[in-house]
Amino acid sequence: MAQATLGDSEFDRDTALTPRAPGVHDVELPAGWSIGGAVNGGYLLALLGRGLGAHLPHPDPFTVTAHYLSVTRPGPAVIRTETVRTGRALSTGQASLVQTAADGSESERIRVLATYGDLGTLSDDVRTTAKPPAMPPYEHCLGKEHNDAAHPLAEIAARLDIRLDPATAGWAVGRPGGRGEMRAWFGLADGRPLDPLALLLAVDALPPTTFELGLTGWVPTVELTAHIRCRPAPGPVRIAVTTRNLAGGYLEEDAEVWDSEDRLVAQSRQLAAAPRH
């Protein structure tokens, strides 16, 4: 099977922007990146990240914070970008995505504030106590074929190559483990290499940790902050997501993304609403 390349893959085609005016782009949001009719938050993060990358003088997202204001549906949308500050090493911008209703009114779906730099210029000095997640090899983890009827596959699943660690996949066979953990190997289904934009997708790509807590249903993101630490080495990455506190109907999810060279390439934290029953 031919492997997609950077710039020539489903992910690239579906995050392509059509310039309308300086700082304004039109985009068509495909249904294929949705979960239950709502467009995935990680895909939206990557989409606005591409818009900011085209607008700012630096190439790579360093930190991106998104507030999800209302549900984004497949269909036409407009992305507006603005420069906040430009410096020698870093530049900061903001972006928003809006959709227009049948009556002509606009609804802002997501607003992002991000700082960009050049990951290629960073020092290789690493001092860390962080360790990659202990999980089985890719071939010993569970793919789409192990999903159970209580958790039907979302539209986005066909575009991703996710292999779940069996230790955090009890929910997929009707036996949730009771811990707020999710671990998996991650790549794009068409084999496109991962880059910083794809890492923005990755931090919000796994099933929610609430599944392992025995809770089913939609877990909408309220706010998500991602840090991109370096460009990933070739091959799938490992993602570990944990939740320590579900209270008052909301929970946090902390994600770490590790590449094939055991480097921590991305981190994120999000606040999300717990499923309603």
N, C-alpha and C positions, 0 to 999 in steps of 0.2 A: 504494500500500500504506500502510495506517495505521501511524503510528509509536507505539510504546509510550511511556508517560510514566512519570515517577518515581512509584513506588507502585503502578503498574498494568502490570506486565510479568512475564515468566516469571522473571526474576532475583528480583524482589521476592516473588513467590508462593513460589518455591523456597527463599528464605531467611527465610520467615515463621516466627515462633516462637509456641508456645502456652504461656502462663504456667501453671505448676503450683503454685508456691509462691514466696515472695520469693527471687530469685536462682536459680530453677530453671525451665527451659523444656524442653518436649518439642518435637521436630522430626522430620519425616519426610524422609530424604535420598533424593531421586529418583535413579534410575539415569542420567538424562540429563546429569548433571554428572560422569560417570565417564570414566576412561581404563583400558580393559582390566579393568573390574570394580572398580577402586579409585576412590573419590571424589577428584576433583581437589583438590590442596592449596590453590590460590588460592580456589576456591569455599568450602572450609572456613574459610579465613582471613576471608573476607567474612562468612560465617555467624556465626562467633564474634565478629567485629567488630560485627555487628548486635546480638548479645546484650549485649556490653559497652556499646554506645551506649545501650541501653535501661536499663542499670543505673547508669551513671555520670552525673554532673551536666553534663558537657561533651559537645558533640554529635559531634565529629570525631576520628577516629584520627590521632594524630601519629606515633607509632612503635608497631609491633606486632611482637613476637617470638614465633614459634611453634616448638615442638618436636613433631615428628611421631613418636609413640611406637609406633604399630602401624597396620596398614592399616585404613582406614575403608571399610566396604561400604555400598551403598544399603540403606535400611531405617530403622527407628526408632532414635532416639538421644536422649540427654538432655544439655543444656548447663547447666553450673553456673557462676555468676559470683560474684565476690567483690570488694569494694572493698579496695584496699590503702592508698590515701591520697587525700585530697581537699584541693586547695589552691584559691587564687583563680583562677589561670590554667590550671592543669593538674590532672587527676585520673588516678590509676593504678588499674588493676584486673587481675584474672586470671580466666581462664575455662578450662574443660576440657570436652571432649566425650567421653561414654562410651557404649558400646553393651553390651547384655545378651545373653549367649549363651543357648542353649536350656536349659542347666542352671541358669540364674539368676545365674551369675557375671558381674561387670562387667569390661570391658576399657576402659581409658582410651586414646583414640585420639590426641588432640592436646591440648596444654596451651599456653596463650597468656598472656603478660604484656604489657600495653599501657598507653600513656599517651595520654589524650585531652585536647583543648583545643577552641578555636573558631577555625577557619581564617579566618573572617570578620573577626577582630580583628587579624590579622597585618599588620605594616608592609609597604608595597609597595617598600621599599628592597631592591634586588637587586644584589649584587656577585659575579659568577661568572665563571669561565673555562670552564664547561661549555657545550657547543654541541650543538644538535639533530643527530640522525644524518642524514647525507647519503644520501637514498634517493629513488627515483622517486616520482612522484605516485601516489595511490591507484589510479587506473584503469590504471596500467602495472604494477601488482604482481599477484602470483599468488594466486588463490583456491583453494577446495576442488577445483575441477575439474582442477587440475594435480597432484594427489597421485598417487603411484605405488603399485603393488600391494605393494611391500615395506614400506610404511608405511600400513596401512589406517587410515581416519579413526576417531578415537575418538568415543564417544557425545557428548562435550561439544562436538564440532566443529559440530554443528547449531545450537548456541545462541550461537555466536560468529561474528563477522565479522572474519576474519583474512586480510590480504592480504600475502603474503610478498614481501620485496625479492628480485628474481631473483638478486642477487649472493650471497645467503645461502640460496638454495633449490635448489642443485644436487642435494642429497639427494632432493628430491621427484621428480626425473626420473632417479634412479639414478646421478648424478654428483656426490657430495659434494665440497665445495671444499677440505676439509682444514683449515679454520680454525674455531676455537671461537667463531663469531658467528652470531647470528640477529637479523634486523630485520623488522619488519612494522608495518602499520597495524592498529589494533585497535578494535573496537566490539562492541556486542551485536547479535545477528542481528535482533532485533525492533525495533531503532532506539532503544531506551531511552537517554536521555542518560546520560553517565558522571558519577558522583559519587565521593566518597572511598571508599565501600564497593566500588564497581565497580573502583576502582583497586587495591584489595587482591586482587581477582580477576585483574586485568590483569598484575600482576607475576609471576604463575606460569601464564600462559595460553598462551605460545608453545610450539612444539615445542622439545625440548631441544637445546642446542648440540651435544650428542654426535652428532646426526644428521649435522651438517656435518663431523664428525670421522670419519665412516664407521662409527659404532657404532650398531647398532639395539637396541631393547629398552627396557624400563621404566627410568626414572631416578628412583627414589623420593627425595623430599626428607627430609633429616634435621632441618635447622633452617633457618628463613627469617626474616629481619628486613626489614620494610618501613617506609619513611618516607614519609608523605604530606605534601607541601610546600604545596599550595594546591588549591583546587577547580578542576577543568579547565574550560576554555572549551568551548562547544558544538562538536560534530564528533568524528570519530575521532581517536585519539591515535596517536603513533608510539612503538614500543617497540624498544629496542636492548638485546640481551643478549650478554654476552661471557664466555668462560671462558679463563683464562690458564694454569691449572694443573690437570691431571688426573694424580693420583699416588696410589699405594696403594689404588686402587679408589674414590677419591672425587674430586669436582671442585667448584669454586665456580662460581656463576653470578651475575654482577652485571648488574642491569637498571636502565635509565633509561626513564622514560615522559614524553613531551613532548606538549603539547596544541597546538591549532590556532593559538595565539598565540605559539608558540615558547617556552613556559615549561616548565621542568622541574617536573612536578607530582607525581612519585613516583619513589622509588629503592628498590632492594632488593638484598640479597645472600643467597644460600642456599648451604648445603652439601648435596650430593646424592651418592648412590651411583651409580657408573658402571654401565652395563649389564654383566651377567655373560655370559660366553661359554663 
